Amino acid sequence: MKELRIALIGHRFMGRAHSNAWNQVSRFFDPAVKPVLQVACGRDSAELAAFARRWGWQETETDWRRLLERDDIDAIDIATPTFLHAEMAIAAAEAGKHIFCEKPFANTLAEGEAMLAAAEKAGVVHYLNHNYRRCPAVLLAKKIIDDGEIGEIYHWRGAYQQSWLVDPRHPLDWKLKKSTAAAGPLWDLGSHAVDLARFLVGEFAEIDCRAKQFIPERPLAEDPSRRGPVEVECAAILSGEFQNGALASIETTRYATGRRNRHTFEIYGSQGALTWDMEDMNRLRFYSEGDSEDRRGFRDILVTEPSHDYVGAWWPPGHIIGYEHAFVHAVLDFLNACGTGGSVEPDFRDGVEGLRVLEAAATSMESGRRVAV
Ligand SMILES: NC(=O)c1ccc[n+]([C@@H]2O[C@H](COP(=O)([O-])OP(=O)(O)OC[C@H]3O[C@@H](n4cnc5c(N)ncnc54)[C@H](O)[C@@H]3O)[C@@H](O)[C@H]2O)c1
């Protein structure tokens, strides 16, 4: 079987999620090419060596640029902080490597456009990891919408709420600095929420955004006795309109006390409605105006039947899947695209369209005005 030799850059949270997916995919699915965990790259060589041993990476490297000079690497997996994505992805494309890139796509729209241009010029496969698109319940929602079962969409109500910044002792890490993260939850969580909204409803036309800072200073990561300024917003609330006329509201925050990773949507249409919550990701709730009047109500679909996307390869009905499975689905589709010369969505074009929405929201956040996307 043909192989795809991978180099992963970044070995913490996403490095582990991606390594798990590259390891698992051929055990449950039959991708067109088999992934080889060739090289893991990071800056801390001791931590990296332990990581590589645990996850089965054959070699380690501390200088990511050296990966691009090697002929025995076919794809670069970028799992580093956002400000590094553009430089790494453009260099990978120029070296003719396929690219699997974490979100948020980039710090700025201009960077994102340069990434897309480089990937298209090189003719490589480019994938942007909005993993929630590959939860089977989200894919069922897409099918129900595309089949016209909820009719004309009136409302999208999205929220991505976390709570890890409620603790004032949380240090000033890269996600709280403008230079490394571009923005706060607007980029980090909003990129996912906007991607799902675009996937399920369509492109945005206009955006308003209101943001708030709750804790303006935090302990420095390198010296907790000193404090430094939080450079990004703590919460951002968007309202907007899609090109098809539906109204949107999206809440992004890391200050939702008690909400650990609550990524939800509610969609209301002329013929029905759908709701989903990441913390209960196997379930989709569907209301249909087509039901007889005396039986109407939200039905609770456990999306674990073999007829649901990806599910047949896992466990028998009712044996639920979890967070890591969407990553396995993503690497499966990426490998198939690399093996067949196809493409995989969301790609860098989606990254650019998503950044267009986020930049419009950032402009609105600063000006207090409604901004066209
Ligand atoms: N898809 C998702 O749901 C999801 C979830 C969390 C994070 N992310 C994204 O994944 C990316 C990484 O986030 P994380 O939470 O894993 O971050 P992290 O801070 O846990 O890990 C970052 C990794 O990048 C490495 N790194 C930093 N600079 C480097 C350099 N110059 N060369 C080589 N390696 C370098 C670090 O050593 C570390 O291993 C970010 O873009 C983040 O937004 C996505």
PDBQT file of the ligand as one rigid body, heavy atoms in Angstrom, charges set to zero:
ROOT
HETATM    1  N1  LIG A 401      -8.968  21.923  16.567  1.00  0.00    +0.000 N 
HETATM    2  C1  LIG A 401      -9.154  22.257  17.829  1.00  0.00    +0.000 C 
HETATM    3  O1  LIG A 401     -10.219  22.072  18.389  1.00  0.00    +0.000 OA
HETATM    4  C2  LIG A 401      -8.022  22.885  18.597  1.00  0.00    +0.000 A 
HETATM    5  C3  LIG A 401      -7.957  22.790  19.995  1.00  0.00    +0.000 A 
HETATM    6  C4  LIG A 401      -6.866  23.379  20.652  1.00  0.00    +0.000 A 
HETATM    7  C5  LIG A 401      -5.919  24.078  19.927  1.00  0.00    +0.000 A 
HETATM    8  N2  LIG A 401      -6.029  24.173  18.572  1.00  0.00    +0.000 N 
HETATM    9  C6  LIG A 401      -5.020  24.909  17.771  1.00  0.00    +0.000 C 
HETATM   10  O2  LIG A 401      -3.846  24.089  17.635  1.00  0.00    +0.000 OA
HETATM   11  C7  LIG A 401      -2.683  24.923  17.617  1.00  0.00    +0.000 C 
HETATM   12  C8  LIG A 401      -1.765  24.482  18.763  1.00  0.00    +0.000 C 
HETATM   13  O3  LIG A 401      -2.477  24.647  19.963  1.00  0.00    +0.000 OA
HETATM   14  P1  LIG A 401      -2.116  23.796  21.270  1.00  0.00    +0.000 P 
HETATM   15  O4  LIG A 401      -3.245  24.008  22.211  1.00  0.00    +0.000 OA
HETATM   16  O5  LIG A 401      -1.714  22.427  20.890  1.00  0.00    +0.000 OA
HETATM   17  O6  LIG A 401      -0.867  24.639  21.766  1.00  0.00    +0.000 OA
HETATM   18  P2  LIG A 401       0.210  24.204  22.844  1.00  0.00    +0.000 P 
HETATM   19  O7  LIG A 401       0.721  25.473  23.407  1.00  0.00    +0.000 OA
HETATM   20  O8  LIG A 401      -0.356  23.135  23.724  1.00  0.00    +0.000 OA
HETATM   21  O9  LIG A 401       1.344  23.518  21.912  1.00  0.00    +0.000 OA
HETATM   22  C9  LIG A 401       2.046  24.264  20.952  1.00  0.00    +0.000 C 
HETATM   23  C10 LIG A 401       3.189  23.408  20.439  1.00  0.00    +0.000 C 
HETATM   24  O10 LIG A 401       3.905  24.144  19.428  1.00  0.00    +0.000 OA
HETATM   25  C11 LIG A 401       5.285  23.982  19.645  1.00  0.00    +0.000 C 
HETATM   26  N3  LIG A 401       6.012  25.092  19.052  1.00  0.00    +0.000 N 
HETATM   27  C12 LIG A 401       5.884  26.412  19.349  1.00  0.00    +0.000 A 
HETATM   28  N4  LIG A 401       6.749  27.126  18.599  1.00  0.00    +0.000 NA
HETATM   29  C13 LIG A 401       7.423  26.234  17.822  1.00  0.00    +0.000 A 
HETATM   30  C14 LIG A 401       8.443  26.358  16.842  1.00  0.00    +0.000 A 
HETATM   31  N5  LIG A 401       8.954  27.549  16.512  1.00  0.00    +0.000 N 
HETATM   32  N6  LIG A 401       8.910  25.232  16.245  1.00  0.00    +0.000 NA
HETATM   33  C15 LIG A 401       8.411  24.020  16.579  1.00  0.00    +0.000 A 
HETATM   34  N7  LIG A 401       7.431  23.849  17.493  1.00  0.00    +0.000 NA
HETATM   35  C16 LIG A 401       6.953  24.946  18.107  1.00  0.00    +0.000 A 
HETATM   36  C17 LIG A 401       5.413  23.929  21.156  1.00  0.00    +0.000 C 
HETATM   37  O11 LIG A 401       6.654  23.367  21.518  1.00  0.00    +0.000 OA
HETATM   38  C18 LIG A 401       4.207  23.034  21.504  1.00  0.00    +0.000 C 
HETATM   39  O12 LIG A 401       4.562  21.693  21.377  1.00  0.00    +0.000 OA
HETATM   40  C19 LIG A 401      -3.182  26.347  17.743  1.00  0.00    +0.000 C 
HETATM   41  O13 LIG A 401      -3.325  26.920  16.462  1.00  0.00    +0.000 OA
HETATM   42  C20 LIG A 401      -4.549  26.191  18.403  1.00  0.00    +0.000 C 
HETATM   43  O14 LIG A 401      -5.444  27.245  18.123  1.00  0.00    +0.000 OA
HETATM   44  C21 LIG A 401      -7.040  23.585  17.909  1.00  0.00    +0.000 A 
ENDROOT
TORSDOF 0
